[in-house]
Amino acid sequence: MTTASDPSSGAPRVPQPASTPEELRAALALVAPGALPTFDAERSAALRQAREQVSAAPLRRFLGQWAVYVAIERAPDRAARLHALEARAAETDDLADARAIAAEIGGILDTAAAEAGVHRGQHLP
């Protein structure tokens, strides 16, 4: 994976990785290294659940969730906008403002999910 030459341009800093634990973790190390402990803990939990349930579903949910997270964080402007919207959502008491914020957050998540190859009907926690 290579980084973009000018991360302040809003262009993605890294290409969207394949949705494998190794590739997602490598991308996280570049775009959101502070998230690595959470990634590792959630990966362990997903593996444990998959074994207990004898099902790949927990791993698919884990990979989908983190693929979307990476898709967001690899684009600095998009990540900053999402974080600003989340902060506003936590503070607003105005219903119309809350709806507008939720709609914009939904649009960001839809775009990131499409980039990550996560399709509607796949449920993310």
C-alpha positions as CSV (number, residue, x, y, z in Angstrom):
1,M,0.0,0.0,0.0
2,T,1.2,3.5,-0.8
3,T,0.2,6.7,0.7
4,A,-1.1,9.7,-1.4
5,S,1.4,12.4,-2.0
6,D,-0.8,15.1,-0.4
7,P,-3.1,13.9,2.4
8,S,-4.4,17.4,3.0
9,S,-5.9,17.4,-0.5
10,G,-8.8,15.2,0.7
11,A,-7.7,12.3,-1.5
12,P,-7.6,8.9,0.1
13,R,-4.3,8.4,1.9
14,V,-4.3,4.7,1.0
15,P,-6.2,2.5,-1.4
16,Q,-9.1,0.6,0.0
17,P,-7.7,-2.7,1.2
18,A,-9.1,-6.1,0.6
19,S,-11.5,-7.1,3.4
20,T,-9.0,-9.5,5.1
21,P,-7.9,-9.1,8.7
22,E,-4.3,-8.6,7.6
23,E,-4.9,-6.0,4.9
24,L,-7.4,-4.1,7.1
25,R,-4.9,-4.1,10.0
26,A,-2.1,-2.8,7.7
27,A,-4.3,0.0,6.5
28,L,-5.3,0.9,10.0
29,A,-1.7,1.1,11.0
30,L,-1.4,3.9,8.4
31,V,-4.6,5.8,8.7
32,A,-5.8,5.2,12.3
33,P,-3.1,3.6,14.4
34,G,-4.9,4.4,17.6
35,A,-7.7,2.0,16.6
36,L,-5.4,-1.0,16.4
37,P,-6.0,-2.2,20.0
38,T,-9.8,-2.1,19.4
39,F,-9.4,-3.9,16.1
40,D,-7.3,-6.7,17.7
41,A,-9.7,-7.1,20.6
42,E,-12.7,-7.2,18.3
43,R,-11.0,-9.7,16.0
44,S,-10.3,-12.0,19.0
45,A,-13.9,-11.7,20.1
46,A,-15.2,-12.4,16.5
47,L,-13.0,-15.5,16.3
48,R,-14.2,-16.7,19.6
49,Q,-17.9,-16.2,18.6
50,A,-17.3,-17.9,15.3
51,R,-15.9,-20.9,17.0
52,E,-18.7,-21.0,19.6
53,Q,-21.5,-20.6,17.0
54,V,-19.7,-22.7,14.4
55,S,-20.5,-19.9,12.0
56,A,-18.6,-17.4,9.8
57,A,-21.1,-14.7,10.5
58,P,-19.2,-13.0,13.4
59,L,-16.1,-12.8,11.2
60,R,-18.1,-11.4,8.2
61,R,-19.6,-8.7,10.5
62,F,-16.2,-7.9,11.9
63,L,-14.6,-7.6,8.5
64,G,-17.5,-5.5,7.1
65,Q,-17.5,-3.1,10.1
66,W,-13.7,-2.5,9.9
67,A,-13.7,-2.3,6.1
68,V,-16.2,0.6,6.4
69,Y,-14.1,2.2,9.2
70,V,-11.0,2.1,7.0
71,A,-12.9,3.5,4.0
72,I,-13.9,6.5,6.2
73,E,-10.6,7.0,7.9
74,R,-8.5,6.8,4.7
75,A,-10.1,10.0,3.4
76,P,-9.1,12.7,5.8
77,D,-11.8,15.2,4.8
78,R,-14.5,12.6,5.1
79,A,-13.3,11.3,8.4
80,A,-13.1,14.9,9.8
81,R,-16.6,15.7,8.6
82,L,-18.0,12.5,10.1
83,H,-16.3,13.2,13.5
84,A,-17.6,16.8,13.4
85,L,-21.2,15.5,12.7
86,E,-21.0,13.0,15.5
87,A,-19.9,15.7,17.9
88,R,-22.8,18.0,16.7
89,A,-25.3,15.1,17.0
90,A,-24.3,14.6,20.7
91,E,-25.0,18.2,21.5
92,T,-28.1,19.2,19.5
93,D,-31.5,19.4,20.9
94,D,-33.1,20.5,17.7
95,L,-35.0,17.7,15.9
96,A,-34.6,19.2,12.4
97,D,-30.8,19.6,13.0
98,A,-30.6,16.0,14.3
99,R,-32.4,14.7,11.2
100,A,-30.1,16.6,8.9
101,I,-27.0,15.4,10.8
102,A,-28.3,11.8,10.7
103,A,-29.0,12.0,6.9
104,E,-25.5,13.3,6.2
105,I,-23.9,10.7,8.4
106,G,-26.0,8.1,6.6
107,G,-24.6,9.4,3.3
108,I,-21.0,9.1,4.5
109,L,-21.6,5.6,5.7
110,D,-23.3,4.6,2.5
111,T,-20.4,5.9,0.4
112,A,-17.8,4.2,2.6
113,A,-19.8,0.9,2.6
114,A,-19.9,1.0,-1.2
115,E,-16.1,1.6,-1.4
116,A,-15.5,-1.2,1.0
117,G,-17.7,-3.6,-0.9
118,V,-20.3,-3.9,1.9
119,H,-23.7,-4.2,0.3
120,R,-27.1,-3.4,1.6
121,G,-28.6,-6.3,3.5
122,Q,-25.3,-7.1,5.2
123,H,-25.8,-6.1,8.8
124,L,-23.1,-4.2,10.6
125,P,-23.2,-3.9,14.4
